[in-house]
Amino acid sequence: MKTTLIKNAKIVNESNILERDVRIEGQRIIQINAELIATQADHIVDAQGQYLLPGMIDDQVHFREPGLVHKGTIASESRAAVAGGITSYMEMPNVNPATTSIEALEKKFDIAMQSSMANYSFYLGATEDNLEQIKLLDPTKHCGVKVFMGASTGNLLVENPNALEGIFRDSPVLIVTHCESGPVIAENLQKYKLANQTPTILDHPIIRDTEACFASSSYAVGLAKKFQSQLHVLHITTEKELSLFEAGPIENKHITAEACVHHLWFSDKDYPQLGNFIKCNPSIKLSSDRDALIKALHSNQIDIIATDHAPHTLQEKQQDYNQAPAGLPLVQHALLSLLDQVKHQRLSIEQVVEKTAHNPAKRYAIEKRGFIREGYFADLVLIDPNQPTEVTQENTLYHCGWTPFLNHQFSASIKRTWVNGQQVFDGQIVFEQGLPSQRLTFNR
């Protein structure tokens, strides 16, 4: 069997950086050692001066299929993901129709099996009356159930206390939550109405403010403590919310928290320039909140970094603030943005690997992924820390065709990505020969 031998790589894994060689055979890493001898079967990759990381596992993306494919598809967005060093993702249920039944859930797995370049799993969406469907979820096959607590539309909005208690009591899988309080947001909007003012993008973090987030996230944490639920609170944006989460190793927790790359990068000072392009829910807030999130990554109050990749068309984003949808495309540039955080000494590269690969693998109990270990799937990304990447319209791969990082020069570049041992990206081109991806499985 043809093998791949990666020579002279600086492997970033389990809090260490060690220069090692890595041999891949089939889908797996079969050898890691200081100096492996090349054989005739080896395709040799010289990684001198480059970092080899376990591929990012993104636990929160919106790839828009089915029903919203003018914004993105599983095919298009997974290709942008592997170009960004993301080798596995978990995708959200707010598509059309919403993914609120096991039947609809499995249909998405079927689409991904035919079109996804990266490994995949999909969340079931909670409603106020689908608890019986939630109970049917298989902990070994399904990543989790998504609960929109006061910040969604249609039947995905779950505010009824009895419905929420049933989910937190009976879910057989991890509960992940979007936490913003609808009543608090409505109250904030009412103030503009009474003052006869029309809010603009500058008001977004005032309307969807700290209190809206804290009221909802504290409610979720309270329910999880009451029922000893497995809870993962997505996209924390405020300093105040951090008081809800304990520091310490992820293995010791049943309540965990996540930050997203755009909340670590942008602040309210970026609204005048970028406007609706950085309109997202929960909102991007103060620079002091952003600094607190970085600090919480160091203290391990925040366990995971994800993207919440959520593309919309340029036309949709160019509407008036009140009509423009919330969300931005991020998977291609997420890891690069974190490497800039490393360059500016806000995070270490070991922390980036822990929060984007090791901890998602641990929290979801993903089988044989998230680490560079013999016997594990070869989901890998090779990084050149000294070759900058300039973001242009031409090299942006999102179906929506735009990025909030346009014209930014990142300090590093992604040279190669492997999914299950197959190289899918060479630093320039996503390879289209065969789909290496697999459905994620869970050891729980």
N, C-alpha and C positions, 0 to 999 in steps of 0.2 A: 504494500500500500504506500502511495505517495505521502510523504510527511513534510511538515514545515518546521524549519529550525530557525528560531529567532535568536540571534547571537548578540552578546554584549549589551543587553537591555538593562536599564536601571528599573528593576521591578519594584513598584510601590504596592505593598501588600501587608496587611495586619501590622500597621504602625512601623514598618521597616522600609528602607530603601536599600536593596541589595543588587549588585551587578551579577546577573545570572543569565544562562541560556535556557530557552524553553522549546521543547519539542512537542508539536501537535500531530496527532495521528487520528484521522477520521474527525469525529466531533469533539475529541477530548484532548486535554493536556496530559501527556504520558510521562514526560520527564522535565524536571527542573534541577539544574545543577550549575556549578561554577563554570566548567568548561566541557561542554558536550562535543564529542567528536562527530564531525559531519560524515554522513554516508551518501551513497549514490542516490538513495531514495529521497534525500532531503532537498526541498526548495529552501534556499538560505536567504534570510532577511537580516541584513546587518543593521542593528539598532544602536550603533555607537552614539553616545551622547543623548539618547532619547529615553523617555520614560514609558514603561509598559504598565498599563493600568487594567484592572478588571473593568469591563464595559459598564457604563452607567445603567442602573435599573431605575427607570422613571415611573414612580407609582401613581402619577396623575397626569394624564393627557386627554385631550378631546380631539379625536381624529375625524369626527363629523359624519361617519358612515354607519348606518344608512340614513338617507333622507336629506342630508345637508351637504351633499357632495360638491356643490359649487364653492364651498369654503375649503374643503380638503377631503382626502380619502385615506383609507388605511394604507393603500399602496403609496400614495404621494408622501404622506407624512412620515411613514416608517422609513422611507428612503432619505428624507431629510434628517431623521433621527440617527441612522447609522453613519451619515456624513458628519454628525456631531458627536460620535462616540457613544451613543445610546444603543445598547444591544438588546434590551428588554423593556417593555412598557406595560402599564395597566391602564385601560381606557374606560372613560366615563359613560354613564347611561343616558345623558341628555341629548339624544339624537332623535330622529323622527321615523317611525314611532319610538317613544322612549323604551329603554330596555328594562321592563318591569316584570317580565315573566321568564321562566327558565327556557321556554321555547324561543323567545326573542334573543335571549342571551346566547344560546347555542348557535343561532343563525349568524351572529357576529363572529363566533369562532370559525364558522365555515367560511365566511368572507376572508378572514385573516389567513386561514390555511391556504387559500388560493392566491393571496396578494401581498402578505406582509413580509418585509425584508428583515425585521427584527422579531425576537420572541415576544409573545403576547399573552395577556389575560384581560378579562373584561369584568367590570363590576355590574351586579344587579342593582337597579335603582329602587330604593324604598318608596312606597306610597303609604297613604293612610289606611289602605285596605289590602295590602298584598303580603301580610305576615306569613301566610301559608306557603307562598312561593319562596320567601326568605328561608323558611325552615327546611326547604328541599335542597338548599345549596350544599354542595359537597366540599368539605374543607380541603380535600386533596386535589380538587380540580378547579375551584373557583376562588379568586383572590379576595373578594370581600363584598360587602353591601354598602352602597353610597347613600347617605342620608343628607338631603338638603334641608337644614334646620333654619327655615325662615328666609331663604334667599334663592328661590327658583320660581318657575311658573308651571302652570298645569298641575298634573297629578304627582309631580316629583316633589312638591312642597309638602313637608311633614311638620305640622305645628301642633296637632292634637296630642295632648299629654298622654292619653291612654295608648295611642298608636306608638308614640315614642317609647313608652315604658315596655310595650310588647316587644319592640325591636331590640332594645337593650337587654331585655330579659332572655329572649329566645334565639337570637341570631347564632347559628353554628359557626359563623366565620367572623373575621375582623370587620368591625364597623368603622367606616371612614366618614367624616363629617365636614360639610361646608357650614361654618358657623357665623351667621350674621342675623341679627334680630330684625324681622320684618316690621314689628311695631315701632322700634326705635328709629329705623330708617324712615318710616311713614311720618313719624313725629317731626323728624328733622326737615323733611320735605314740606310739611305743613307750615313751618316757620317762613319759608320762602313765599308760599302762596299768600299767607296773611300779610306779608310785607310787599306783596305785589311785585316780587322779583323773580326773574327767570334764571335758574342756576346755570352755570357754565362748568366746563371741565375743572376749573380752579376750585370749584365747590365740591368736587367728587369726594375727597377725603373728609369733608365736613359733613356731608350727607351720610356717607357710609363710614361712620367714625369709630373711634375707640370703644365707645359705649355699646354700639351695635354689635361689635365683635365680642366684647367681653360678656355681655348679657347672654349671648348664645353659647359661647365656648364654655363658660362656667356652668351653664345648664347641662351641656353634654358631659362634662367631667363629673358633675354631680350624679347624673344617671349612671355613668360607668362605675362610680364608686358604690352606688347603692346596689347594683346588680353584679358587680365584679366582672363587668363586660370587658372584652378586648376592644379598646377604642384607640383610633389614630386620628388626631385632629389635623386637618389639612391647612395649608397656607396661613400660618400665623403671621400677623402683620403688625402687632402692637406690643409695646413694652409692657403694658398692663397685663396682658394675657399670660405673660411668662410666669407670673406668680402661681399659675394653675398647674405647672409642670415641674416634676422633680428632676434634679440632676442625677447623673449616674448611668451605669451601663444599661443598654437597651434590653438586655436579657432579663433584667430584674423588674421590668415594668409591664403593667397591663394597660397603661395610658401613655401614649407617645404623641409627639408633635413634629410637625414638618414646617420648613420654610421653603419658599420658592425663589428661584434665581433672580427674578425681576424685582422682588421685594428686598433682595440683598444688594441690588444694583442702583435702582432709581429711587428718587424721593420726590416729595411735593414740589421741589424746586425745578423738576423736569417737566411739569405740566405746561408752562408757557411755551416751551419749544416743541414738545412732542404731542401735546393735546390728547385727542382721542386714541392715538396710537398706543398710549400706555393706560387707557381706561380699562380697568379690570376690577373684578370683585373677588375677594375683598380689595379695597382700594390700596394703592401705593400711598404711604403716609409720610410722616416727618422723617428727616434725616436722623433724628434721635431714636426713632423707632427702628430704623434700618441698623443703626449702630448697636442697639440692644439685641437685635436678632443675631448679628455676628457674634456678640458676646455670649449669647445663649448657645450658639454652636460650640463654643469653647467649653462652656460649663456642662454640656450635654443635657441641658433642658430641652433643646431642640435636637432631635435624633436623625432626621432625614432631610435631604435637599432634593426637591423635585422641580418640575417646570410649570405644571398647569397649562401646558401648550394649548392654546385655544384660538385657532385662526378664524378670521373674518375677511371678506373681500375688502379691497381698497375703497370701493364705492360705499360699502356699508360703514366703514370707519370714517369716511369723509362727510357723513351726515352731521346735523346739529347734535350737540352733546346729548340731549335728551333722547334722541332716536338711535344714536350710535351704540352698537352692541359692545359688551365688555369682554375682553380677552385679547391675547396677543400671541403670535407664533414664536416659539422659543427653542424647540428641540435641537435645531442645527447649531445653535450658538450658546447653549446652556453651559456645557463643559468648558468651552473657551472663556466664557465670562468668569467661571470659577477659577480658571488658571490665571486670569488677570487679578483676581482677589489674592491668589498666591503670590504673584509678582509684587503686589503692593503690601504684602506681609499682613493681610487681614486674616488669612487662613493659611494652613500648611497644606502641602499636596497630600500628605498622609490623612489629614482631616477630610479633604475633598473625597478621597477614596472611601473613607469610613462612612461618610454621610450619603454618598451616591451609589455605593455598591454593597459594602459589607452590611450596613444597617438595614437597607431594604430587604436584603436576602434573609437576614435574621428575623426581622419583624414579621415578614410574610412566610417564613420557613420555606423559602424557595429551594427546591432540590438541586444541589450541585452547581450553584451559580453564585456570583458575587465575590468570588475569591480567586486568586491565582494559586491553585493547588493541583497536584497530580490527581488524576481521576475526575476532575471537574470539567464541565463543558468549557471549551475554549472560546469564551466571549471576552474579547480583548480589544484594547485600543492603544495605539502607539502614538505618543505625543512628542513633538519637537518643541522644547521650551524656548528655543532661540530663533525660531523662524516665525515671524509675525503673519497674521492672517488679516487681510483687508476685506471687509464685508462690502460686496458690490451687488448691484441688481442682478448681474449675470451669474454670480456664484451662489445666489440664494435659491434654495430648492423648494421652498414651501409652495403649495398649490396656489395660495392667495397672492404670492408674488411680491410681498413686502416684508420688511423687518424693522423693528425699532432700533436696531444696531447699524443701520445703513451708514456706510462711510467710516465706521469705527475700525480702528486697527487693533486687533487683539494681539497680545504679546506672544502667543504660542500658536501652533498649528496641529491639526490632526492629520497624521501621516497615513495611518492604516486602521481599519476596523475589521475584526473577525467576528462572525456569529456562528456558533457551533462548529468552529474550526475552519470555516470557509471565509476567505477574504471577500468582503463586500464593498470596501472603499479603499482607494489608493492615494487619498489626499486630494484628488481632483474629480474622479469619476466613481459613481456608484455602479457596481457590476450587476448586470441583469441576468447572468446565466444561472438559472435555477434558484429556488428559494430555500435558504438554509434554515429558516426559522422554525421554531417549535412552540407548541402550547406550553406555557409554564405549568409545572406541577409543584405541589406543596406537601412537605413532610409534616403533617399535623393531623 
